[in-house]
Amino acid sequence: MRIPPSCLPLPGRCGEERKIGGISPLPGVGCGATFLPLIDLRLYTPDFTIVAENEDFLLVDKPPHLIVHPSVPGNPPTLLDGLQALCAYELTCGGQLSLINRLDRETSGIVLVAKHKSAARDLSKAMERREFRKTYHAIVWGWPERDDFVADGPILRRGEVEPSPIWVKQIVHPAGKESRTRFEVERRFEREADRDGPGGRFSLLRCFPLTGRMHQIRVHAASAGHPIVGDKLYGPDETCYLEFIETGWTPALQRVLLMNRQALHASALGWRKHEWHCPLPTDMLDFAGPGTGEKSRI
């Protein structure tokens, strides 16, 4: 039996300009009634863009809402699923993909991926030694008093010191682990109230995590009095997170949170002589409105 081209693995090596996903399924494509149909990975995998690549690793621009790594059986397509399809040639030749940094599902931006075991070992050790320079952009509520400030409250899981209905929630607490984040105000702006939510003052911040705790930027921004827009866990009310788990996204949540995901984007990564950048995604640019400019698109 001849397998239709749409069911074959993607050919060739990973290229610097490659992009995967965004293709609509074609009706009537199959592999025959007497055989189990093969999954067309080009149709199955999600949308992402290659930022840079060499023989050892690649960097991708992950869109919001895309899960990085499979967590439970039957979960939606993940970034790793897409990478395995994209790098089918490397994998058949003995390669192994390893995610060096991971982003929350709702966070967008740069993810570093090793293409073989030796690279994974070297990059993981470099990450542990804090050799990488990380930059994020976030849209937060309010206008900070200073254009440059540091949050250094220790962080731990809230459930370790007090009852918490949300197991993963972190808080600033004296018993926590050392944590430090530097913030720079890039732009201050105002939005008028509309049917989708309240107006008010907002800021676009550059965020530089100097340690690597869970939810660190989100926790520190909230502890400084400027929670990230759209953050269901550290925003206006943590019950938004519980409500979202029960109901999914609703107009009521839109009016409270203003964005359907936390407005946090991993915009740059530096290592040794390298500097890689990801422009702000459309949803954050749209929220910030005219005047955000090329500076914040890096």
N, C-alpha and C positions, 0 to 999 in steps of 0.2 A: 504493500500500500504506500502510495506517495503521500507524504505529509505536506499539507498546504504551506506555502511560505509564511503565512501569518502565524503558524504554530512553531516555527523554527527559532532557535536561540538567536539573539542579536549577534551579528558578525563583527569581526574586527576588534581592535584594541580600544581602550578608553582614550578619547581625544580631548583636546583642550577646550573645544567649543561645543562639546556634546550637551544635549539636553534630552531628558526622557520624560515621558508622560504627556498628558493633555490630548490623547488620541481617543476619539469616540469609537466604541465597538462597532464592527461591521456586521450587519445581519447576514445570516446564512453561512457563516464561516464555521466549519467543523472538520473533524478528522475521520468521519465514517461511523455508521451506526453500530458496527460490531466491535468497536474499540473505545476504550475510555478516552474522551476528548482531552487533548493537551491544552494547558492554559497558555494563552498568548500573553507572555509577560510584558510585551509592549503595551498591551491594553490594561493589564492588571496593575502595573506599577504606577506610583504617584509621580507628581510633577516636581522636578527640582533641576537646578542648574549647576554645572561644574564651574567652580571659580578658578582653580588652578590644579595642575597635575604634573607629576613626574613618575619615574619608574618605581618609587618607593611609597608614595602617598598621593592622595587627592583631597581637595577641599570642595565642599558643596554648599550651596546656599539653600538651606531648608526653609520651605514656606511654613507659615503658622498652621496649626492643627494637624501636622503630620507627625505621627509617632516615629521615634527614631529606631527603636528596637522591638521586636516581638516580645510581648509580655505574657499573654495567655493564648491558648489554642483558639483559633478562629478570629483573632483580632484583625482589624482592617489592615490593608497594605501599609507597610512601613518603609522608612527610608532605606533600611538594610535590604529589604526585598528588592527595591529598585536598584540599589547598587549591585546586588548579586546578578540581576539581569543585565545591567550595563557592562559589568566586568566579567561576563561569562567566559571570554577568552582567557583572561588571567587566571580565573579559578580552575579551568580545565587544565591549565599548565602548572598547577601546583600552588597558585596564590591563595592567600587567606585574608579576608577583609576583617579589620578590627577597628571599632569606633574608639577614637582616642579621647574625644570630649563628647558629651551628650547634652542635648537641650531638652527642656520640658516640651511636651506636645504643643503648647500654645506659643512658645517662644520661637522666633524665626532667626535665621542667620547662619553663620559659618559653623560647619561641622568638619573636623579633621578625621580622615579615614586612612589607616595604614593598609597597604596592599599585600604585605607578606609578613611572616612572623618576625623576621629580624627588624624590620621597620617598626612594627608594633612594639617590640621590646624597647628600642631606642627612644621612640616618641613618648611612650608611657613613662619611662624614667625621666625624660626631659620635663614632662608635665608635672611629675612628682617633685622635681627640683625647682618648680615654678620658673622655668626658663621662658615660658610663653607669656607674651604681653596680650592681655585680653581687653577689648573695648566693647561696650554695649551702648545702645541708645534706648532710652525709656521716655515715655510721655507720662508725666505725673500730675496729680492734682496740686494746684496752688503755685505760688511763686516763692522759692526759697529766699531767705534774707540775704544770703551771700551767694556770689556767683561760683565759688569754689569751696566745698566743704567736705569733711570726712566723717563717716559713721564707723565707729569701731566697737560697738556693743557686742559682747560674746553671744553666741547663738547656740541654742539647743532645742530639742524637740519638746514642745509644750507639755505633752503627756508625761514627761519624766518628772515634772514638778507640780503639776496640777491637772485636774480632770480636763479632758479635751474631747469633743465629739468628732474631731478630725485628726486621725492618727498622724498624718504627715506634717501637720502645721508646726512651724518653727517660731521661736520667740527670742527676743533679746533677754538674757538672764545672766546674773553674775557667775552662775555655775557652768555656763556654756563654754564652748571652744572659742579661742581667739579668732576674731573676724574683723576684717577691715575693708572698707570700700570708699573710694574717692569719687566725688561727684562734681561735674562742671555744668553750669547752666549754659546751654547753647542758644536757647531762644525762649522767650516768654511770650505768651499769646493769650487771647481771650476768645471765648465762644459764647454766642447768644443761646439762650434756652430755646428749645423747639419741642415738637411732639415726641421726639425720641429721647429726651433727657434734659437735665438742667444745664444751664450755662455756667460760666465762671472763668476763673483764671487757671491756666495750665502752663507747664514748662516742658521743654524738650531737654533732657539731660544726657550728657555723656557719663558713662559709669565705668569705673576701673576697679574691678574686684582684685584686691591684693592677696586675698586668701580664697579658698574654694569650698565654702560651706553650702549645704543644701538651701536653695531659695535665698541665698545671701543678699543679692541686690534687692529683691522684693521685700525681704524683712527689714533691711537697713533703710530703704526708701520710706517704708511705712513708719518705722520708728522715728525717722526724722520729721514726721508730720506730712509727708508727701507721697502717699501710696500711688502705685502705678495704676493708670487708667485701665479698666477692664479686668483687674485682678480679683478673681472671685474669692480668694482665700485671705488676702491681706489688704483688700480694698475697704469700701464703706462698711461691709457687714459680712462676716464669715458665713452667715446662713445662706448667702448667695451661692456658695459652693455646694452646700447640701441641697438647696433647691435645684441647682443645675443638674446634679446627679439624678434627682428624682424626675425632673420634667424636661430636661434639655433646655436649649435656649428659647426664651420667651420674650414678648414685648415688655413684660414687667422687669425682667432682668436687664434688658436694653436700656430702659429708662434710668436704672440705678447705676449700671456699670459703664454705659456709653459705648463700649466696644465689646465684641463677642470673644475677645481673648485679651490676655495681658499685653499691653503695648510695650513689649520688651524684645529687642533685636540685637543679636550678636553681630556687630557691624565690622569688627576688625580683629585680626589675630596676627601677632608678630612673633617671630622666632629667628634668632641669630640675625642674619642680614635680610631676612624676608619680612615683608608686610603684605598681608592680604586683606581685601576690603569687600564688603557687601553693601550695596546701597539700601537705604530704607525701603521697606515694602510699601506697596500702594496704600494699604489701610492706614498706616501711620502717617504717611504724607498727606492723605486726604483729611485725616483728623486734625493735623497741625495747620492745614490750610495754606493759602498763598503766603509766600514769604519764607517758607522753610528753607528754600535755596539749596544751592549745590553743596554748601559746607556740611549740611547734615546728611547729604546723600553719599558723602565720601566716595 
